[in-house]
Amino acid sequence: MTRLASAHPDGDIAVQRVSEPMDQIALACERSLALNRLEWSSFLTRQVSEALKRMDDGTYGLCLQCDRPIAAKRLAALPWAAFCVACQEAFAEKQAFAEK
């Protein structure tokens, strides 16, 4: 098995081969965690970037679905929120139904 890791401060990727089953499992877990961190970081970067664009065009704080103001408490908790609670819940329910 090949191990990829960016343990170097300069961001280089190190490759290591392991043959022990437990080492393979540990490396698979490490890869999965690293991938999850990258996906989350990418998601947050996109969300913040889109929120900044909404600030520039004057639509920040307005729900992208219903055009109503997003509650201040919601924006304080999630400054990148694009939808009001009601529209976000409806979207989540629709998504959950589609996944079934």
PDB file as gemmi writes it, atoms N, CA and C in Angstrom:
CRYST1    1.000    1.000    1.000  90.00  90.00  90.00 P 1                      
ATOM      1  N   MET A   1       0.845  -1.169   0.000  1.00  0.00           N  
ATOM      2  CA  MET A   1       0.000   0.000   0.000  1.00  0.00           C  
ATOM      3  C   MET A   1       0.890   1.231   0.000  1.00  0.00           C  
ATOM      4  N   THR A   2       0.438   2.282  -0.647  1.00  0.00           N  
ATOM      5  CA  THR A   2       1.186   3.523  -0.712  1.00  0.00           C  
ATOM      6  C   THR A   2       0.581   4.527   0.245  1.00  0.00           C  
ATOM      7  N   ARG A   3       1.422   5.212   0.954  1.00  0.00           N  
ATOM      8  CA  ARG A   3       0.957   6.224   1.899  1.00  0.00           C  
ATOM      9  C   ARG A   3       1.295   7.598   1.333  1.00  0.00           C  
ATOM     10  N   LEU A   4       0.280   8.455   1.283  1.00  0.00           N  
ATOM     11  CA  LEU A   4       0.485   9.834   0.883  1.00  0.00           C  
ATOM     12  C   LEU A   4       0.237  10.706   2.099  1.00  0.00           C  
ATOM     13  N   ALA A   5       1.146  11.592   2.379  1.00  0.00           N  
ATOM     14  CA  ALA A   5       0.970  12.478   3.520  1.00  0.00           C  
ATOM     15  C   ALA A   5       1.655  13.799   3.246  1.00  0.00           C  
ATOM     16  N   SER A   6       1.061  14.864   3.671  1.00  0.00           N  
ATOM     17  CA  SER A   6       1.684  16.182   3.518  1.00  0.00           C  
ATOM     18  C   SER A   6       2.193  16.644   4.874  1.00  0.00           C  
ATOM     19  N   ALA A   7       3.088  15.854   5.439  1.00  0.00           N  
ATOM     20  CA  ALA A   7       3.613  16.138   6.767  1.00  0.00           C  
ATOM     21  C   ALA A   7       4.716  17.198   6.736  1.00  0.00           C  
ATOM     22  N   HIS A   8       5.210  17.508   5.568  1.00  0.00           N  
ATOM     23  CA  HIS A   8       6.291  18.473   5.458  1.00  0.00           C  
ATOM     24  C   HIS A   8       5.748  19.894   5.546  1.00  0.00           C  
ATOM     25  N   PRO A   9       6.448  20.773   6.245  1.00  0.00           N  
ATOM     26  CA  PRO A   9       5.974  22.155   6.391  1.00  0.00           C  
ATOM     27  C   PRO A   9       5.814  22.876   5.057  1.00  0.00           C  
ATOM     28  N   ASP A  10       6.608  22.500   4.060  1.00  0.00           N  
ATOM     29  CA  ASP A  10       6.521  23.182   2.762  1.00  0.00           C  
ATOM     30  C   ASP A  10       5.425  22.597   1.885  1.00  0.00           C  
ATOM     31  N   GLY A  11       4.648  21.636   2.396  1.00  0.00           N  
ATOM     32  CA  GLY A  11       3.509  21.098   1.660  1.00  0.00           C  
ATOM     33  C   GLY A  11       3.833  19.954   0.726  1.00  0.00           C  
ATOM     34  N   ASP A  12       5.080  19.500   0.705  1.00  0.00           N  
ATOM     35  CA  ASP A  12       5.430  18.365  -0.148  1.00  0.00           C  
ATOM     36  C   ASP A  12       4.681  17.123   0.308  1.00  0.00           C  
ATOM     37  N   ILE A  13       4.466  16.212  -0.611  1.00  0.00           N  
ATOM     38  CA  ILE A  13       3.775  14.970  -0.298  1.00  0.00           C  
ATOM     39  C   ILE A  13       4.799  13.854  -0.187  1.00  0.00           C  
ATOM     40  N   ALA A  14       4.753  13.133   0.928  1.00  0.00           N  
ATOM     41  CA  ALA A  14       5.645  11.997   1.145  1.00  0.00           C  
ATOM     42  C   ALA A  14       4.900  10.724   0.797  1.00  0.00           C  
ATOM     43  N   VAL A  15       5.594   9.785   0.172  1.00  0.00           N  
ATOM     44  CA  VAL A  15       4.993   8.510  -0.210  1.00  0.00           C  
ATOM     45  C   VAL A  15       5.701   7.410   0.571  1.00  0.00           C  
ATOM     46  N   GLN A  16       4.904   6.559   1.215  1.00  0.00           N  
ATOM     47  CA  GLN A  16       5.464   5.471   2.013  1.00  0.00           C  
ATOM     48  C   GLN A  16       4.663   4.214   1.725  1.00  0.00           C  
ATOM     49  N   ARG A  17       5.326   3.083   1.596  1.00  0.00           N  
ATOM     50  CA  ARG A  17       4.638   1.815   1.379  1.00  0.00           C  
ATOM     51  C   ARG A  17       4.612   1.025   2.679  1.00  0.00           C  
ATOM     52  N   VAL A  18       3.444   0.416   2.979  1.00  0.00           N  
ATOM     53  CA  VAL A  18       3.307  -0.417   4.164  1.00  0.00           C  
ATOM     54  C   VAL A  18       2.640  -1.722   3.757  1.00  0.00           C  
ATOM     55  N   SER A  19       2.958  -2.795   4.484  1.00  0.00           N  
ATOM     56  CA  SER A  19       2.385  -4.089   4.127  1.00  0.00           C  
ATOM     57  C   SER A  19       1.565  -4.703   5.258  1.00  0.00           C  
ATOM     58  N   GLU A  20       1.703  -4.197   6.462  1.00  0.00           N  
ATOM     59  CA  GLU A  20       0.960  -4.736   7.596  1.00  0.00           C  
ATOM     60  C   GLU A  20      -0.512  -4.340   7.484  1.00  0.00           C  
ATOM     61  N   PRO A  21      -1.424  -5.294   7.677  1.00  0.00           N  
ATOM     62  CA  PRO A  21      -2.859  -4.981   7.571  1.00  0.00           C  
ATOM     63  C   PRO A  21      -3.315  -3.853   8.501  1.00  0.00           C  
ATOM     64  N   MET A  22      -2.841  -3.837   9.728  1.00  0.00           N  
ATOM     65  CA  MET A  22      -3.248  -2.782  10.657  1.00  0.00           C  
ATOM     66  C   MET A  22      -2.720  -1.424  10.209  1.00  0.00           C  
ATOM     67  N   ASP A  23      -1.517  -1.413   9.650  1.00  0.00           N  
ATOM     68  CA  ASP A  23      -0.963  -0.171   9.118  1.00  0.00           C  
ATOM     69  C   ASP A  23      -1.788   0.305   7.929  1.00  0.00           C  
ATOM     70  N   GLN A  24      -2.221  -0.634   7.110  1.00  0.00           N  
ATOM     71  CA  GLN A  24      -3.055  -0.281   5.957  1.00  0.00           C  
ATOM     72  C   GLN A  24      -4.376   0.330   6.411  1.00  0.00           C  
ATOM     73  N   ILE A  25      -4.970  -0.243   7.446  1.00  0.00           N  
ATOM     74  CA  ILE A  25      -6.225   0.292   7.985  1.00  0.00           C  
ATOM     75  C   ILE A  25      -5.998   1.683   8.557  1.00  0.00           C  
ATOM     76  N   ALA A  26      -4.914   1.853   9.308  1.00  0.00           N  
ATOM     77  CA  ALA A  26      -4.603   3.160   9.894  1.00  0.00           C  
ATOM     78  C   ALA A  26      -4.394   4.203   8.809  1.00  0.00           C  
ATOM     79  N   LEU A  27      -3.699   3.827   7.752  1.00  0.00           N  
ATOM     80  CA  LEU A  27      -3.455   4.762   6.653  1.00  0.00           C  
ATOM     81  C   LEU A  27      -4.745   5.099   5.917  1.00  0.00           C  
ATOM     82  N   ALA A  28      -5.607   4.116   5.759  1.00  0.00           N  
ATOM     83  CA  ALA A  28      -6.894   4.373   5.109  1.00  0.00           C  
ATOM     84  C   ALA A  28      -7.708   5.363   5.939  1.00  0.00           C  
ATOM     85  N   CYS A  29      -7.674   5.209   7.250  1.00  0.00           N  
ATOM     86  CA  CYS A  29      -8.373   6.149   8.136  1.00  0.00           C  
ATOM     87  C   CYS A  29      -7.767   7.544   8.041  1.00  0.00           C  
ATOM     88  N   GLU A  30      -6.447   7.624   8.018  1.00  0.00           N  
ATOM     89  CA  GLU A  30      -5.772   8.913   7.888  1.00  0.00           C  
ATOM     90  C   GLU A  30      -6.152   9.603   6.582  1.00  0.00           C  
ATOM     91  N   ARG A  31      -6.184   8.832   5.492  1.00  0.00           N  
ATOM     92  CA  ARG A  31      -6.566   9.393   4.188  1.00  0.00           C  
ATOM     93  C   ARG A  31      -8.001   9.895   4.213  1.00  0.00           C  
ATOM     94  N   SER A  32      -8.868   9.100   4.826  1.00  0.00           N  
ATOM     95  CA  SER A  32     -10.270   9.493   4.907  1.00  0.00           C  
ATOM     96  C   SER A  32     -10.431  10.790   5.701  1.00  0.00           C  
ATOM     97  N   LEU A  33      -9.745  10.897   6.829  1.00  0.00           N  
ATOM     98  CA  LEU A  33      -9.806  12.121   7.628  1.00  0.00           C  
ATOM     99  C   LEU A  33      -9.239  13.310   6.866  1.00  0.00           C  
ATOM    100  N   ALA A  34      -8.121  13.104   6.190  1.00  0.00           N  
ATOM    101  CA  ALA A  34      -7.506  14.188   5.415  1.00  0.00           C  
ATOM    102  C   ALA A  34      -8.438  14.648   4.300  1.00  0.00           C  
ATOM    103  N   LEU A  35      -9.074  13.698   3.644  1.00  0.00           N  
ATOM    104  CA  LEU A  35     -10.016  14.042   2.577  1.00  0.00           C  
ATOM    105  C   LEU A  35     -11.205  14.809   3.138  1.00  0.00           C  
ATOM    106  N   ASN A  36     -11.730  14.379   4.278  1.00  0.00           N  
ATOM    107  CA  ASN A  36     -12.844  15.092   4.911  1.00  0.00           C  
ATOM    108  C   ASN A  36     -12.453  16.521   5.280  1.00  0.00           C  
ATOM    109  N   ARG A  37     -11.232  16.689   5.802  1.00  0.00           N  
ATOM    110  CA  ARG A  37     -10.757  18.037   6.143  1.00  0.00           C  
ATOM    111  C   ARG A  37     -10.647  18.913   4.908  1.00  0.00           C  
ATOM    112  N   LEU A  38     -10.129  18.347   3.823  1.00  0.00           N  
ATOM    113  CA  LEU A  38     -10.007  19.108   2.574  1.00  0.00           C  
ATOM    114  C   LEU A  38     -11.377  19.482   2.021  1.00  0.00           C  
ATOM    115  N   GLU A  39     -12.317  18.545   2.058  1.00  0.00           N  
ATOM    116  CA  GLU A  39     -13.665  18.825   1.572  1.00  0.00           C  
ATOM    117  C   GLU A  39     -14.323  19.909   2.414  1.00  0.00           C  
ATOM    118  N   TRP A  40     -14.187  19.835   3.733  1.00  0.00           N  
ATOM    119  CA  TRP A  40     -14.787  20.836   4.616  1.00  0.00           C  
ATOM    120  C   TRP A  40     -14.149  22.208   4.379  1.00  0.00           C  
ATOM    121  N   SER A  41     -12.838  22.232   4.261  1.00  0.00           N  
ATOM    122  CA  SER A  41     -12.131  23.486   4.011  1.00  0.00           C  
ATOM    123  C   SER A  41     -12.566  24.095   2.678  1.00  0.00           C  
ATOM    124  N   SER A  42     -12.688  23.264   1.675  1.00  0.00           N  
ATOM    125  CA  SER A  42     -13.135  23.729   0.359  1.00  0.00           C  
ATOM    126  C   SER A  42     -14.566  24.256   0.428  1.00  0.00           C  
ATOM    127  N   PHE A  43     -15.440  23.538   1.140  1.00  0.00           N  
ATOM    128  CA  PHE A  43     -16.825  23.960   1.312  1.00  0.00           C  
ATOM    129  C   PHE A  43     -16.885  25.328   1.986  1.00  0.00           C  
ATOM    130  N   LEU A  44     -16.155  25.487   3.098  1.00  0.00           N  
ATOM    131  CA  LEU A  44     -16.173  26.757   3.818  1.00  0.00           C  
ATOM    132  C   LEU A  44     -15.619  27.891   2.966  1.00  0.00           C  
ATOM    133  N   THR A  45     -14.556  27.623   2.233  1.00  0.00           N  
ATOM    134  CA  THR A  45     -13.970  28.640   1.360  1.00  0.00           C  
ATOM    135  C   THR A  45     -14.982  29.103   0.325  1.00  0.00           C  
ATOM    136  N   ARG A  46     -15.702  28.153  -0.285  1.00  0.00           N  
ATOM    137  CA  ARG A  46     -16.730  28.518  -1.271  1.00  0.00           C  
ATOM    138  C   ARG A  46     -17.846  29.321  -0.633  1.00  0.00           C  
ATOM    139  N   GLN A  47     -18.307  28.882   0.554  1.00  0.00           N  
ATOM    140  CA  GLN A  47     -19.406  29.564   1.222  1.00  0.00           C  
ATOM    141  C   GLN A  47     -19.027  30.996   1.596  1.00  0.00           C  
ATOM    142  N   VAL A  48     -17.843  31.182   2.134  1.00  0.00           N  
ATOM    143  CA  VAL A  48     -17.390  32.521   2.533  1.00  0.00           C  
ATOM    144  C   VAL A  48     -17.188  33.391   1.295  1.00  0.00           C  
ATOM    145  N   SER A  49     -16.622  32.823   0.254  1.00  0.00           N  
ATOM    146  CA  SER A  49     -16.424  33.579  -0.992  1.00  0.00           C  
ATOM    147  C   SER A  49     -17.760  34.048  -1.568  1.00  0.00           C  
ATOM    148  N   GLU A  50     -18.745  33.160  -1.561  1.00  0.00           N  
ATOM    149  CA  GLU A  50     -20.070  33.537  -2.063  1.00  0.00           C  
ATOM    150  C   GLU A  50     -20.712  34.597  -1.180  1.00  0.00           C  
ATOM    151  N   ALA A  51     -20.521  34.511   0.140  1.00  0.00           N  
ATOM    152  CA  ALA A  51     -21.057  35.521   1.058  1.00  0.00           C  
ATOM    153  C   ALA A  51     -20.405  36.878   0.794  1.00  0.00           C  
ATOM    154  N   LEU A  52     -19.107  36.875   0.539  1.00  0.00           N  
ATOM    155  CA  LEU A  52     -18.415  38.129   0.229  1.00  0.00           C  
ATOM    156  C   LEU A  52     -18.939  38.744  -1.068  1.00  0.00           C  
ATOM    157  N   LYS A  53     -19.238  37.899  -2.051  1.00  0.00           N  
ATOM    158  CA  LYS A  53     -19.824  38.401  -3.303  1.00  0.00           C  
ATOM    159  C   LYS A  53     -21.193  39.014  -3.040  1.00  0.00           C  
ATOM    160  N   ARG A  54     -21.990  38.381  -2.164  1.00  0.00           N  
ATOM    161  CA  ARG A  54     -23.301  38.934  -1.825  1.00  0.00           C  
ATOM    162  C   ARG A  54     -23.148  40.272  -1.107  1.00  0.00           C  
ATOM    163  N   MET A  55     -22.094  40.404  -0.288  1.00  0.00           N  
ATOM    164  CA  MET A  55     -21.839  41.696   0.365  1.00  0.00           C  
ATOM    165  C   MET A  55     -21.556  42.768  -0.694  1.00  0.00           C  
ATOM    166  N   ASP A  56     -20.741  42.401  -1.676  1.00  0.00           N  
ATOM    167  CA  ASP A  56     -20.386  43.344  -2.735  1.00  0.00           C  
ATOM    168  C   ASP A  56     -21.598  43.776  -3.556  1.00  0.00           C  
ATOM    169  N   ASP A  57     -22.503  42.836  -3.823  1.00  0.00           N  
ATOM    170  CA  ASP A  57     -23.647  43.195  -4.672  1.00  0.00           C  
ATOM    171  C   ASP A  57     -24.881  43.630  -3.881  1.00  0.00           C  
ATOM    172  N   GLY A  58     -24.742  43.709  -2.542  1.00  0.00           N  
ATOM    173  CA  GLY A  58     -25.824  44.233  -1.716  1.00  0.00           C  
ATOM    174  C   GLY A  58     -26.919  43.250  -1.364  1.00  0.00           C  
ATOM    175  N   THR A  59     -26.702  41.957  -1.610  1.00  0.00           N  
ATOM    176  CA  THR A  59     -27.733  40.966  -1.292  1.00  0.00           C  
ATOM    177  C   THR A  59     -27.412  40.145  -0.052  1.00  0.00           C  
ATOM    178  N   TYR A  60     -26.306  40.470   0.627  1.00  0.00           N  
ATOM    179  CA  TYR A  60     -25.937  39.732   1.835  1.00  0.00           C  
ATOM    180  C   TYR A  60     -27.031  39.908   2.878  1.00  0.00           C  
ATOM    181  N   GLY A  61     -27.391  38.815   3.526  1.00  0.00           N  
ATOM    182  CA  GLY A  61     -28.401  38.865   4.566  1.00  0.00           C  
ATOM    183  C   GLY A  61     -29.807  38.627   4.052  1.00  0.00           C  
ATOM    184  N   LEU A  62     -29.949  38.462   2.748  1.00  0.00           N  
ATOM    185  CA  LEU A  62     -31.244  38.145   2.154  1.00  0.00           C  
ATOM    186  C   LEU A  62     -31.226  36.698   1.677  1.00  0.00           C  
ATOM    187  N   CYS A  63     -32.301  35.987   1.964  1.00  0.00           N  
ATOM    188  CA  CYS A  63     -32.412  34.585   1.559  1.00  0.00           C  
ATOM    189  C   CYS A  63     -32.401  34.487   0.040  1.00  0.00           C  
ATOM    190  N   LEU A  64     -31.599  33.594  -0.481  1.00  0.00           N  
ATOM    191  CA  LEU A  64     -31.523  33.412  -1.929  1.00  0.00           C  
ATOM    192  C   LEU A  64     -32.777  32.772  -2.504  1.00  0.00           C  
ATOM    193  N   GLN A  65     -33.586  32.152  -1.655  1.00  0.00           N  
ATOM    194  CA  GLN A  65     -34.800  31.488  -2.110  1.00  0.00           C  
ATOM    195  C   GLN A  65     -36.011  32.416  -2.072  1.00  0.00           C  
ATOM    196  N   CYS A  66     -36.255  33.024  -0.914  1.00  0.00           N  
ATOM    197  CA  CYS A  66     -37.491  33.812  -0.736  1.00  0.00           C  
ATOM    198  C   CYS A  66     -37.256  35.320  -0.695  1.00  0.00           C  
ATOM    199  N   ASP A  67     -36.006  35.761  -0.714  1.00  0.00           N  
ATOM    200  CA  ASP A  67     -35.625  37.181  -0.677  1.00  0.00           C  
ATOM    201  C   ASP A  67     -35.973  37.889   0.622  1.00  0.00           C  
ATOM    202  N   ARG A  68     -36.341  37.144   1.660  1.00  0.00           N  
ATOM    203  CA  ARG A  68     -36.608  37.744   2.964  1.00  0.00           C  
ATOM    204  C   ARG A  68     -35.289  37.848   3.735  1.00  0.00           C  
ATOM    205  N   PRO A  69     -35.232  38.759   4.699  1.00  0.00           N  
ATOM    206  CA  PRO A  69     -34.010  38.879   5.507  1.00  0.00           C  
ATOM    207  C   PRO A  69     -33.732  37.600   6.301  1.00  0.00           C  
ATOM    208  N   ILE A  70     -32.466  37.246   6.378  1.00  0.00           N  
ATOM    209  CA  ILE A  70     -32.022  36.120   7.201  1.00  0.00           C  
ATOM    210  C   ILE A  70     -31.853  36.664   8.621  1.00  0.00           C  
ATOM    211  N   ALA A  71     -32.338  35.926   9.610  1.00  0.00           N  
ATOM    212  CA  ALA A  71     -32.275  36.373  11.007  1.00  0.00           C  
ATOM    213  C   ALA A  71     -30.840  36.704  11.417  1.00  0.00           C  
ATOM    214  N   ALA A  72     -30.705  37.776  12.185  1.00  0.00           N  
ATOM    215  CA  ALA A  72     -29.384  38.213  12.646  1.00  0.00           C  
ATOM    216  C   ALA A  72     -28.677  37.127  13.454  1.00  0.00           C  
ATOM    217  N   LYS A  73     -29.441  36.376  14.269  1.00  0.00           N  
ATOM    218  CA  LYS A  73     -28.843  35.293  15.061  1.00  0.00           C  
ATOM    219  C   LYS A  73     -28.269  34.221  14.140  1.00  0.00           C  
ATOM    220  N   ARG A  74     -28.973  33.926  13.041  1.00  0.00           N  
ATOM    221  CA  ARG A  74     -28.475  32.927  12.089  1.00  0.00           C  
ATOM    222  C   ARG A  74     -27.190  33.424  11.432  1.00  0.00           C  
ATOM    223  N   LEU A  75     -27.170  34.681  11.032  1.00  0.00           N  
ATOM    224  CA  LEU A  75     -25.966  35.232  10.403  1.00  0.00           C  
ATOM    225  C   LEU A  75     -24.809  35.324  11.392  1.00  0.00           C  
ATOM    226  N   ALA A  76     -25.122  35.554  12.676  1.00  0.00           N  
ATOM    227  CA  ALA A  76     -24.061  35.579  13.684  1.00  0.00           C  
ATOM    228  C   ALA A  76     -23.444  34.194  13.845  1.00  0.00           C  
ATOM    229  N   ALA A  77     -24.291  33.154  13.754  1.00  0.00           N  
ATOM    230  CA  ALA A  77     -23.801  31.779  13.900  1.00  0.00           C  
ATOM    231  C   ALA A  77     -23.149  31.273  12.620  1.00  0.00           C  
ATOM    232  N   LEU A  78     -23.739  31.614  11.475  1.00  0.00           N  
ATOM    233  CA  LEU A  78     -23.237  31.180  10.163  1.00  0.00           C  
ATOM    234  C   LEU A  78     -23.173  32.396   9.231  1.00  0.00           C  
ATOM    235  N   PRO A  79     -22.109  33.175   9.306  1.00  0.00           N  
ATOM    236  CA  PRO A  79     -22.043  34.400   8.510  1.00  0.00           C  
ATOM    237  C   PRO A  79     -22.174  34.171   7.000  1.00  0.00           C  
ATOM    238  N   TRP A  80     -21.944  32.959   6.547  1.00  0.00           N  
ATOM    239  CA  TRP A  80     -22.051  32.643   5.123  1.00  0.00           C  
ATOM    240  C   TRP A  80     -23.429  32.101   4.748  1.00  0.00           C  
ATOM    241  N   ALA A  81     -24.369  32.083   5.702  1.00  0.00           N  
ATOM    242  CA  ALA A  81     -25.701  31.527   5.430  1.00  0.00           C  
ATOM    243  C   ALA A  81     -26.323  32.227   4.219  1.00  0.00           C  
ATOM    244  N   ALA A  82     -26.844  31.432   3.304  1.00  0.00           N  
ATOM    245  CA  ALA A  82     -27.456  31.968   2.087  1.00  0.00           C  
ATOM    246  C   ALA A  82     -28.976  31.855   2.115  1.00  0.00           C  
ATOM    247  N   PHE A  83     -29.498  31.084   3.073  1.00  0.00           N  
ATOM    248  CA  PHE A  83     -30.933  30.846   3.143  1.00  0.00           C  
ATOM    249  C   PHE A  83     -31.436  31.100   4.557  1.00  0.00           C  
ATOM    250  N   CYS A  84     -32.685  31.540   4.664  1.00  0.00           N  
ATOM    251  CA  CYS A  84     -33.314  31.667   5.973  1.00  0.00           C  
ATOM    252  C   CYS A  84     -33.552  30.252   6.514  1.00  0.00           C  
ATOM    253  N   VAL A  85     -33.892  30.154   7.779  1.00  0.00           N  
ATOM    254  CA  VAL A  85     -34.091  28.845   8.406  1.00  0.00           C  
ATOM    255  C   VAL A  85     -35.175  28.047   7.687  1.00  0.00           C  
ATOM    256  N   ALA A  86     -36.300  28.686   7.385  1.00  0.00           N  
ATOM    257  CA  ALA A  86     -37.414  27.968   6.746  1.00  0.00           C  
ATOM    258  C   ALA A  86     -37.004  27.405   5.385  1.00  0.00           C  
ATOM    259  N   CYS A  87     -36.336  28.198   4.572  1.00  0.00           N  
ATOM    260  CA  CYS A  87     -35.921  27.726   3.246  1.00  0.00           C  
ATOM    261  C   CYS A  87     -34.822  26.669   3.349  1.00  0.00           C  
ATOM    262  N   GLN A  88     -33.921  26.821   4.319  1.00  0.00           N  
ATOM    263  CA  GLN A  88     -32.870  25.823   4.518  1.00  0.00           C  
ATOM    264  C   GLN A  88     -33.473  24.496   4.951  1.00  0.00           C  
ATOM    265  N   GLU A  89     -34.459  24.537   5.854  1.00  0.00           N  
ATOM    266  CA  GLU A  89     -35.114  23.303   6.295  1.00  0.00           C  
ATOM    267  C   GLU A  89     -35.856  22.638   5.145  1.00  0.00           C  
ATOM    268  N   ALA A  90     -36.550  23.432   4.326  1.00  0.00           N  
ATOM    269  CA  ALA A  90     -37.269  22.875   3.170  1.00  0.00           C  
ATOM    270  C   ALA A  90     -36.294  22.234   2.195  1.00  0.00           C  
ATOM    271  N   PHE A  91     -35.150  22.883   1.989  1.00  0.00           N  
ATOM    272  CA  PHE A  91     -34.131  22.334   1.095  1.00  0.00           C  
ATOM    273  C   PHE A  91     -33.575  21.027   1.652  1.00  0.00           C  
ATOM    274  N   ALA A  92     -33.306  20.989   2.956  1.00  0.00           N  
ATOM    275  CA  ALA A  92     -32.764  19.784   3.589  1.00  0.00           C  
ATOM    276  C   ALA A  92     -33.756  18.631   3.508  1.00  0.00           C  
ATOM    277  N   GLU A  93     -35.044  18.908   3.723  1.00  0.00           N  
ATOM    278  CA  GLU A  93     -36.067  17.882   3.623  1.00  0.00           C  
ATOM    279  C   GLU A  93     -36.164  17.348   2.195  1.00  0.00           C  
ATOM    280  N   LYS A  94     -36.109  18.243   1.241  1.00  0.00           N  
ATOM    281  CA  LYS A  94     -36.162  17.857  -0.177  1.00  0.00           C  
ATOM    282  C   LYS A  94     -34.981  16.969  -0.542  1.00  0.00           C  
ATOM    283  N   GLN A  95     -33.798  17.334  -0.042  1.00  0.00           N  
ATOM    284  CA  GLN A  95     -32.587  16.559  -0.295  1.00  0.00           C  
ATOM    285  C   GLN A  95     -32.678  15.185   0.351  1.00  0.00           C  
ATOM    286  N   ALA A  96     -33.154  15.131   1.588  1.00  0.00           N  
ATOM    287  CA  ALA A  96     -33.282  13.858   2.305  1.00  0.00           C  
ATOM    288  C   ALA A  96     -34.273  12.937   1.585  1.00  0.00           C  
ATOM    289  N   PHE A  97     -35.346  13.508   1.096  1.00  0.00           N  
ATOM    290  CA  PHE A  97     -36.349  12.723   0.368  1.00  0.00           C  
ATOM    291  C   PHE A  97     -35.758  12.181  -0.942  1.00  0.00           C  
ATOM    292  N   ALA A  98     -34.964  12.994  -1.611  1.00  0.00           N  
ATOM    293  CA  ALA A  98     -34.349  12.577  -2.884  1.00  0.00           C  
ATOM    294  C   ALA A  98     -33.330  11.467  -2.683  1.00  0.00           C  
ATOM    295  N   GLU A  99     -32.690  11.419  -1.506  1.00  0.00           N  
ATOM    296  CA  GLU A  99     -31.683  10.403  -1.226  1.00  0.00           C  
ATOM    297  C   GLU A  99     -32.272   9.049  -0.910  1.00  0.00           C  
ATOM    298  N   LYS A 100     -33.583   8.992  -0.599  1.00  0.00           N  
ATOM    299  CA  LYS A 100     -34.213   7.727  -0.235  1.00  0.00           C  
ATOM    300  C   LYS A 100     -34.469   6.862  -1.433  1.00  0.00           C  
TER     301      LYS A 100                                                      
END                                                                             
